[in-house]
Amino acid sequence: MLRPRITATREQISLDGLWAFATDAQVPDQAHAAPLDTKLEAAVPASYNDQFADPAIRDHVGRVFYQREVRVPRGWGNQRVLIRFDAATHAANVYVNDLRVGEHVGGYTPFDVDVTDHVTAGETFRLTVAVDNRLTRETIPPGTVATGPDGTRSQKYLHDFYNYAGLARSVRLHSVPRTHVSDVTVVTGYEGSTGRVDYTVELSGSADVLVTLRDEAGNFVTSAAGATGTLEIADVTLWQPGAGYLYDLTVELRDGSHLVDEYTLPVGVRTVEVRGSEFLINCEPFYFKGFGKHEDTPVRGKGHDNAFLVHDFQLLDWIGANSFRTSHYPYAEEVLEFADRHGMVVIDETAAVGLNMLIGAGISTGGEERTFGPEVLGDPSRDVLAQHVRELIARDRNHPSVVMWSLINEPASNEDGSREYFEPIVELARELDPTRPLTYSIVMFANAENDRIVDLFDVISLNRYYGWYVVPGDLRAAEQYLRRDLASWEKFGKPVMMTEYGADTQPGAHSVWDGPWTEEYQANLLAMYHRVFDDIPYFVGEQVWNFADFQTSNGTHRVEGNKKGVFTRDRKPKAAAHELRRRWTSFGDGK
Ligand code: GCB
């Protein structure tokens, strides 16, 4: 799925800004059929929840309406006109004036609505989007909605981050020519100093295809004709961790001398491979240093914000990180493009989080409920996950920064039914992208003996909380558990990494003892884990949970959210940040 870009043949206007806003408790069901009867305005892009000082909006369960007038530029008469939503969390219906023109399910992947037949160049239309935040057993992530005796709905979910919703990413009106490039796929490699770009162009309509590759300075490198082919780059500059070199691949559709469409895709040339127990980027062993992150900031919720993007990457650089995981959903495309340009390595995760009935917001629910089966997460849920995986891979497969797909976070992979549920998903991901390794983050309860799906994946990623949920405050016992646990995975002969480890930490709390919640404890716990990691030859990376504090649902173990951040929610370093910086700046990407 191509990201809209302005080119010689394509235009766009941003629809970001302030939209009229109301919940479905405030306006009638058919709210799209007239100007919204509301005084409220909501900023886009941003989750709506924290923008208002009204608990009825923050905790609203159901649909909200966003509405604005849009003028179609008068020169777009001969083009197709589309609206791109980078995300609508979790499901959307889109209306032009009185008419429903599109819908989408899934809160973290983009979609286009083709409105060509419903709008007129030079004129305005009323655009309404109804966004539904409900999570059920047939959504990814899953949840349950309960209705109280007074008819009030409440939302429950198992994952440990707040259910922010709305239009958290950009919205654009864009034009494409009637005959146009509809998709481009690249697979890159190299031999000696010669780079290779295998490309495939899909088009709607028919035209001659010409592709041209230019280097970062804009110099011509090579070109080819035809919808599929291979480009060779003499003396290639590879995309490397920490040095994100990008070529521009420009696709032109021509009809004789007439330029029908043009689209430019940035391309980084690099390879990724798992060999034995090593993770190789460009045939060199790579060691992941970094974090699981969240899209989470005050007021905006999950709203994309370029200032936070720049600042977070600056902090990643400051601390010596080379990578992060997009826990627990695909992030805004701006984030991946930035990672491409700056050589940041990304593990790209789906929104499959909370597929584990025994864990709620990070801790055991103590229940006995099974996770997989027709009465809980069955075929409908798996079909939704499959569609989500299709959309994620279609969106992100051309990003050089993305070196691995993380298909699930902490599923109940130790339970009956997990293999039946996940095996087809793994097969699908392999078919859609045979070039990238696959992983999933393994929950504490799943161990090397009882996990039922680990053999399907290439890299073993563990989330472990010894010293926090298990033996809190006892780092000696925690170290023994950790050593035993890590040793037990060696038998699979695969690379092992830690995708979560950490401790909640209240900034300003201090102790000379091993006191949970103190800044010293977080730093000491991380140092203990690192001592253990350094003894394990098949270990390929450490990603601390979490980069920054983030908002969660309410719970007695959450103090204004999850405090496992190495930075506070407003990005101030805790003591552990300095400890990590000392370690991560002391060795390179290969360790
Ligand atoms: C986990 C989850 C993560 C939680 C974390 C915690 O295992 O993957 O989403 O936030 O634990 O802090 O409990």
Residues whose N, C-alpha, C, O or C-beta is under 5 A from the ligand:
A	BS01	GCB	D160 A361 G362 E410 N463 K564
